[in-house]
């Protein structure tokens, strides 16, 4: 996996969690680009989007370098394996204003390591399943795709497949996946 980690999560812990999420839904993980960004502080929501492609522009992967005017250095393309996905992770730390807020004191804003990590795992395996669909060329019939796009988002064939696979991955995680989930959730608990 080619991880572009723009979050405050440690590279190694995040990488093993994301790779396990990919393996859990039978995707080929080795050459796939994954861009991880962070959500707003204090809001533990997680979401992602997968795109079908063979290459991603290098400057799109490292916007900081682009802003510094090193565009020339960042020219060119980075290869990926049939697609890439972007995942927005819950912000790992609790800022003081959140700790002081009424909703946090009343327990309405949950911030526990395990549920955050499990939501990352579940969103990641959903997006990995879309990558797997691109890799297997699962939904290639243009007419079929056009028909499915008329349906509501969650009712489309590829979404039903991804939701089913992600649920299965979460219900029966392998030992290595459990280990990766535990490691990242401990890190969140220690650093929040
Ligand atoms: Zn989806």
Boltz pocket constraint, residues with backbone or C-beta under 6 A from the ligand:
constraints:
  - pocket:
      binder: B
      contacts: [[A, 126], [A, 130], [A, 158], [A, 159], [A, 162]]
      max_distance: 6.0
